[in-house]
Amino acid sequence: MQRFIIEMGMGNDLHGMDYQKAAGRAIEDALRHSSIPLFGALDMAHDAMEVRVTVGVQQPDALDCAALARRLPRGRATVTAVHGGLNITNPDSGEVTVIAQAAVEAFLPKQG
């Protein structure tokens, strides 16, 4: 497989300390930055594309990677959670803001 696109995104949960919500928003942010007219131009099916997503949060075990992968609109998707992102604590209230980072990579079989 040959990578032909990589997009990055950031998402957060301001009040609920919900890693899943922040990760989903980071993936959506990355997807909003891309449009791939290649499939229509080459009359290629979207399922030829392999999509690999890496999401960084402070508690990667809190993510349901399979659920995040099901939200991707095109291709055969996998999501991997890694340690990253940020937790920011409000010094006045103790409330924690969760920030997630995502990298979405798309791969196709090597072309002629």
C-alpha positions as CSV (number, residue, x, y, z in Angstrom):
1,M,0.0,0.0,0.0
2,Q,1.1,3.5,-0.8
3,R,0.1,6.5,1.4
4,F,-1.4,9.3,-0.7
5,I,-2.9,11.6,1.9
6,I,-2.4,12.5,5.6
7,E,-4.5,15.0,7.5
8,M,-4.3,16.1,11.1
9,G,-7.0,17.3,13.4
10,M,-7.7,18.4,16.9
11,G,-10.7,17.9,19.1
12,N,-11.6,18.6,22.7
13,D,-14.2,18.0,25.4
14,L,-14.3,21.2,27.5
15,H,-16.4,20.0,30.4
16,G,-17.1,16.3,30.5
17,M,-13.5,14.8,30.4
18,D,-14.9,12.5,27.6
19,Y,-11.9,11.1,25.7
20,Q,-14.2,9.4,23.1
21,K,-15.9,12.7,22.3
22,A,-12.6,14.6,22.0
23,A,-11.2,11.8,19.8
24,G,-14.2,11.8,17.5
25,R,-14.0,15.6,17.1
26,A,-10.3,15.4,16.3
27,I,-11.0,12.8,13.5
28,E,-13.9,14.9,12.2
29,D,-11.6,17.9,12.1
30,A,-9.0,16.1,10.1
31,L,-11.7,14.8,7.6
32,R,-13.0,18.3,7.1
33,H,-9.6,19.4,5.8
34,S,-9.7,16.9,2.9
35,S,-11.5,16.1,-0.3
36,I,-10.3,13.3,-2.5
37,P,-11.6,13.6,-6.1
38,L,-9.2,10.9,-7.2
39,F,-11.8,8.1,-6.9
40,G,-14.3,9.7,-9.3
41,A,-11.5,10.7,-11.7
42,L,-10.2,7.1,-11.8
43,D,-13.5,5.4,-11.5
44,M,-12.1,3.7,-8.4
45,A,-14.2,2.2,-5.5
46,H,-13.8,3.8,-2.1
47,D,-13.3,0.4,-0.5
48,A,-10.0,0.2,-2.4
49,M,-8.7,2.7,0.2
50,E,-7.3,1.7,3.5
51,V,-7.7,4.4,6.2
52,R,-5.4,4.3,9.2
53,V,-6.2,6.7,12.1
54,T,-3.9,7.4,15.0
55,V,-5.5,9.3,17.9
56,G,-3.5,10.7,20.9
57,V,-5.1,11.2,24.2
58,Q,-3.8,11.1,27.8
59,Q,-5.8,7.9,28.5
60,P,-5.7,5.8,25.3
61,D,-7.4,2.9,27.1
62,A,-10.5,5.1,27.5
63,L,-11.2,5.0,23.7
64,D,-13.4,2.6,21.9
65,C,-11.3,2.4,18.7
66,A,-13.8,0.1,16.9
67,A,-16.6,2.7,17.4
68,L,-14.4,5.5,16.2
69,A,-13.5,3.4,13.0
70,R,-17.2,2.9,12.3
71,R,-17.7,6.6,12.1
72,L,-15.3,7.0,9.1
73,P,-17.3,7.5,5.9
74,R,-15.0,5.9,3.3
75,G,-12.5,3.0,3.0
76,R,-11.5,0.2,5.3
77,A,-10.7,2.0,8.5
78,T,-8.7,1.1,11.6
79,V,-8.1,3.4,14.6
80,T,-5.2,3.1,17.0
81,A,-5.1,5.0,20.3
82,V,-1.7,6.2,21.6
83,H,-0.6,8.3,24.6
84,G,-0.7,12.0,23.6
85,G,-2.9,15.0,23.5
86,L,-3.3,17.1,26.6
87,N,-5.4,17.4,29.8
88,I,-5.6,21.0,31.0
89,T,-6.9,21.6,34.5
90,N,-8.7,24.8,35.4
91,P,-6.9,26.0,38.5
92,D,-10.1,27.7,39.8
93,S,-12.6,24.8,39.4
94,G,-10.4,21.7,39.0
95,E,-12.4,20.9,35.9
96,V,-10.3,19.1,33.2
97,T,-10.4,19.9,29.5
98,V,-9.4,17.0,27.3
99,I,-7.6,17.7,24.0
100,A,-7.1,14.9,21.4
101,Q,-4.9,14.9,18.3
102,A,-5.6,12.7,15.3
103,A,-3.7,11.8,12.1
104,V,-5.8,10.3,9.3
105,E,-3.8,8.5,6.6
106,A,-5.2,7.1,3.4
107,F,-3.5,4.3,1.4
108,L,-4.1,2.8,-2.0
109,P,-2.5,-0.2,-3.7
110,K,0.6,1.0,-5.5
111,Q,-0.4,2.3,-8.9
112,G,1.4,1.3,-12.2
